[in-house]
Amino acid sequence: MDFLEILRTALQQALGPTAIVYVLAAIGINVHFGYTGLLNFGQSGFMAVGAYGLAVTVVILDGSFWLGVAVSFVAALALAIVLGLPTLRLRADYLAIVTIATSEALRLVFGSVEMKDTFGGSNGLTGYSKVYKDLNPYSDGIDLGFISYRRDDLWNITVGWSLVAICCLVVWALMRSPWGRVLRSIREDEDAVRSLGKNVFAYKMQALILGGMIGGLAGLFFALKQASVVPTDYNTNLTFLAYTALLVGGAARVLGPVVGGVILWFLLSGLGATFGQMTSGPDPILPTWLMDSSQSSLTRFIVTGLALMLLMIFRPQGIFGDRREIAIDGR
């Protein structure tokens, strides 16, 4: 086995554009779950409206690229308000049910035949990323010897990690402010916060909007990276992988989603490359009755899941987190 190639593949993917998508999504969930205690199981829905906000504006409505970017954020904001108004005064599990149901409903609507003229159906939409690609200042890719990226990937990485840095800076500043301290207090005991005269519903709504707009930004970047918007890309797996990244790094920590996303994608890519080598070639290491090449990409999720189970048993707070930060207040 070529362990150097496995390490190179894992590191390249861990720092690449796909990992950035999950990091951005996890930062939004961190605002919801980590700092405020809101159970949002529909982050993929926020990402979907962010992506389709751009694509529909440019492709269907023939609007400008920058107008499409603005529509992406407005769509995520509107979705947060629509979801928050009927649920944030109720128990935490109501928000979880509504968000996961809404994200699936949106995915089905975007891919439906009836809405094909608006959202492109199951084939999705393309042709909206020309302005973004034209902004690429790089004339060629980069080769650092151990890892290398093509020209488009290098541009996506530059933009993506810049967005991650900006989001982390915003979250860090807000959570150190009086507003952020109120959010933490709501997570711990919202009745106590309410007794002090604070409007708990308003603070929850603001947190839902902020995290949802960061989720919309993740969907916007995903759409630009892919240069296409396909409804099947925005399924519940996306949300749960973002949650996994958050829990690995540690909830209610600014860098928790970043570290968790990098580690998660390093493990998934490294395990995928490992099992791929063990099941390929004329003389594979693993016998075909145990695992073949078509099963190797799925086995990585099983092994990663077992590793996450051990992490939750021995260190449920994640790498940087505090055990108290992941407690759920069901009131």
N, C-alpha and C positions, 0 to 999 in steps of 0.2 A: 504493500500500500504506500501511496505517496502522501505522507503526513504533511509535508510542506505545502503541497497543493491544497490539501484540505484546510489547513490553517489560512492560506492565502484567500481561498474562496470564502471562508467564514468571516474573515476580517473585512474583505471587500464588500460583502453584503451587509455587515453590521454597520458600516459607515455610509452605505449607499442610499439612494433615494427611497427605496421601499421601507427601510427602517425609519426614515424620517417621517413618513406618513403615520406610522404607528406611534412615534414619539409625540407628534403634534396632537393626535387624537387622545393620547394618554394625558397630556398636559390639560386638555379640556376636562377630562374625567377627574383629574386631580382637583380641579376647582370645585366640581360637583361633589364627588364622594370624599376626597381626602380632606378638604378644608371645610365643607358645609354639611357633609353627611347625606347628600342627596343621591338616591340610587337611580342613576340614569343608565338604563340598559339599551338605549337606542342611539348611541353616539353615531352609529352608521347612518341613521336618518339625517342627523345634522350634516354629516359629510356629504350625503347624497344631494340634499337641497343646495349645499354650497357648490357642488360640482355642476349640477344641472342649472343653477342660476347663471353661471357663466356660459355654459354651452347653449342653452335656449336663447339667451339674450343675443349672442353673436350669430348663431347658425339660423335659428328660426325667426327671430325678430330683426335680424340684420343690424343690431346695435354695435357700438364700439366695444373693444376689448375691455377698456377700463370701466365702462358702464357695467359690463358683465361682472367684473370683480366686485363692484359696489353692490350689485344685485345679489351676489353670493352671500355677502355679510347680512344684507337686509333679510334675505330668505331665512338664514339661520336665526336671526333675531326674532322674526315673526313666528317661526316654529317654536322657539322657546316660550314665547308669550302664550301661544295657543295651548301648549302642553302644560304650562305652569298655572294658568288661571284656574282650571277646575281641580287640580291635584295638590298644589303646594299647601293647602290648608288641611289636607288629610294626612293619613299615616304614610310613612316612607314607601311602603310596598305598593301603594296606588300609583305613585310616580313610576316605579319600576315596571309595572304592568302596562301602563299607558305608553311609556317610551318604547318598549320593545315591540308592542303591537303597532304603534305608529310607524316605526322604522320598517317593519315588514310590509305594512300597507303601502307606504311610499314606494318601496322597491317593486311591488306588484303593479302599482299604478304607472310608474315610469316604464315598466316593461310590457304593459298591456297593449293589445292590438288596437283597442279603441282610441288610445292616446298616442298612436304611432306618429301622427302628423306633428305632434307637439314635442314628444320626448324621444322619438326614434325607435320605439318598441324595443324588442330584445337585442337588436343590433346596436342600439345607442346612437350617440352623436359624435361626429368628428368635424374637423375643419375650423376650430376656434382658437388654436394655439399659435398661429403664424406670428402674431405680434410678440408673444413671449419668446419664441424661438429666434426671432430677428434681434432681440435684445442680447442674445448670447455674445459676449465679448471674446470668447475663446476661439482661436483659429484651428486648434487641434486639441486632442485629448491630452492626458497626462500619464506618464509611466514612471512610477517610483521604484521600479525594480521588483518589489514584492507585490504591490498592488497597482492596478492601472484602471483608468476610467476613460471611456470615450468622450468626445466633445460634448454631446448632449447630456450625458450623465454628470460630467464635471459641472456644467451649468446648473443642473438640477440640485446637485449637492451644495453648490455655493448658495443658491437661493434658499434651499431647504434648511440648512443649518443656520443661516442668517435669521430665518423666520423663527426657528427654535430658540435662538439666543434672545430675540426680541420678546417672544412670549414668556420665556423664563424671567427676563428682566421685569416685565410688566407684572407677572404674578408675584415675584419677590417684593416689588415695591408696594403692591396693593395689600399683600398679606401682612406686611409690617406696619400698615396704616391702621387707624382706629376702625375703619371699615372691615379690614381683614380680621381684626381681633373679635369683632362682633360675629363674623362668620364662624370662627373657631368656637366661640361661646355657644352659638346655635347648635353646632355639632355635638357639643358636650351636654347641654341642657337648655333646650329652647324655652321651656317654661320659666326658667330663671331669667332668661334674656327678656322675655315678654313682661315679666314682673317689674323690670327696670324701665318700662315704657318704650322699648324698641319695637318697631314694626317688623316682626319676624317674617311675615309673608313678603314684604317688600325686599328684605335682604335676600331671602331665598330666590325670589324672582330675578334679582340682579345677578346673583351667582349663577343661576341657570342660564341667563342670557350670555354672560361672559364665557362660561365653559362651552355653551353651544356655538358661539361665534368662533371660538378657537377650533371647535370641531368642524365648523364650516370652512375655516382656513385650511384644515387638514384635507378636507374633500376637494377644495380648490386646488391645492398643490398636487393631490393625487390625479386630478383631471389633467393638469398641465404636464405632469410627468408621463402619464399614459398617452396623452394627445388624443384620448377618446374617453367617452363616458358610457359605461355599460352597466345596466341596473344590477346584474348579478355580482358585480364587484362590491356592492354595498349591502352585504348580508350580515347576519348577526355574528358570524365568525370574526368579522373585523372588530366589532365592539368588544368581544370577549378577549381577543388577542391584545387589544389596547388595555383592557383591565389587567391582563396578565403582566404586561410591561410595567404598569403602575405598581402592582403588588410586589413584583420582583425588586424594583428599585426602592420602594417605600412610599406609602401614601403621605400626603401633607408635607412633602419635602420638595423643594423647587427642582432639584436635580434628580429626584426619584424617577420620574417618567423617562428622562433622558438616558440614565444609566440602565434602567430596566429594559427599555426598548432596544438598546444596543446589545445588551447581554442576551435577550430573548432571540433576536435575529441572528446573533453569532452562534447560538446553540442550534437553532433550526437549520441554518445554512451548513454549519459544520457537520451535524448529524446527517443531513441529506447527502452531503458529499461523501461522508464515510460509508454509509450504507450503499450509495451508488457505486463506489469502487468495490465494495465487498460482493456485489451481485452482478457486476459487469465483466466483460471479457470472456475469452474461450474457457478459462478455468477459474470460475468465481470461487471466492473464499467460502461463502455460505452456500450450502446445497439448495437447489431450486425448490425442493419440497418444503424447505423452511421459509425461504423468501426469494422472490424473483425481482427483477429490475423494476417492474411496474409497481411493486409493493414497497420499495425502499423509501420513496418520498413520503408515504403515509406512516411508515414506522417511526420516522423522526418525531412525529407528533405524539406517539405513544411514549417514547423514551422521554421526551420533554415533559409530558404530563406527569410521568413518574417522578422526575426531578422536582417539578413544582409541588407535588404532593409532599415530598420530603421537606421542601423549603417551608411549606405551610405548617408542617408538624414541628419542626425544630426552630424555625425563625419566621413566624407568621407575619411579622411586621416588615419583612423585606430587608434589603441591605442597609438602607439609611433610616428606615422608619422606626416608629415607636408603636408598641403593641396597642396602646390606647387609641392611636389614630385610626385603626381599622375597625373599631367597635361601631356597630350600627345602632342608632337610636330609632326605634320603631314608632315613636310617638308622632 
